[in-house]
Amino acid sequence: MKRFVAGLAVVAAWVLAMAPTPIAAAVRQVTEVYYYSDATYTVEVGYMIIYCNGTTYSEGQKTTYQQRYYMDWCAGGSARQP
């Protein structure tokens, strides 16, 4: 029984250590999304930048054909905008 309780305590400690903290949850990346006209991904028709604080800048047309690129790391919701 003591081994079971000790094992359970180790598992519980591991679960708590792996849980996201508020600081870890706030860490994000600047994301660039490029939109294409079709599944060939050859003709770009629009793009969007998602900044650290969640604001966006976009131009052109948004489609279901997209590629995302994760750029700069940021923390605390600070915006890295031009």
N, C-alpha and C positions, 0 to 999 in steps of 0.2 A: 504494500500500500504506500509506503514511504517513497519508493521509486516512482510510482505512478504520480504522486503529488509533485515530486521533484521534476519529473518529465513535463508535467502539465505547466509548472511554473516556468520552465525553460521555453516552452512553446508560447506561452502567454507573453513573456518578455520579448520574444522574437517578433510576435505579431505587433506589439506596441512600438517596437523599434522601427518596423517597416511601414507603419501607418504614416500617411503624409502629414506633415506639420503645416501650420498656416504659412510659414515662410516658404516651404517647399511647394505648396500649392500655388503661391503667388508667382513663382518663377515661370516665365514664358519666353517665347521667342518671337521676334519680328518675323512675319510670314509673308511671302510673296506668292500670289496665286496667278497663274497665267491661263487664260481661256483660249480654246481652239475651236475652229469651225466644225471639225468632225473627228472621227476616231483615228485619222492618220496623224494628228497632232503636228501638222506642217504649217497651217495658216493661223497665226495668232490674231484673235479678234478683240481681246481685252485683257486687262490685268487688274489686280487689286493688291494693295499692301495693307496688312493688318498690323497695327502698331501695338506696343506693349500695353497700353492702357485700354485697348479694345477699339479705338477709333480706326476708321478705314479711309483709304483713298483709292478710288477706282476710276478707270477710263475704259471706254469701249463697251463691248457686249459680254455678258456673263452667259456661259453655256455649261452643259453637263460634262464637257470634255475639258478637264483641267489638270494642271500639274502644280503641286505645292512645293515650295522651297522654304526651308526653315533657316533663317539667317542668324542675326545677333541674339544672344541670350540677354534677357533683361529680368529685373526683379522689382517687386514692389509697385508694379504698374506704371513705372516711369515711361514717358513717351520719348521715343527717339525719332522725332519728326523733323523734316527739313524746315 
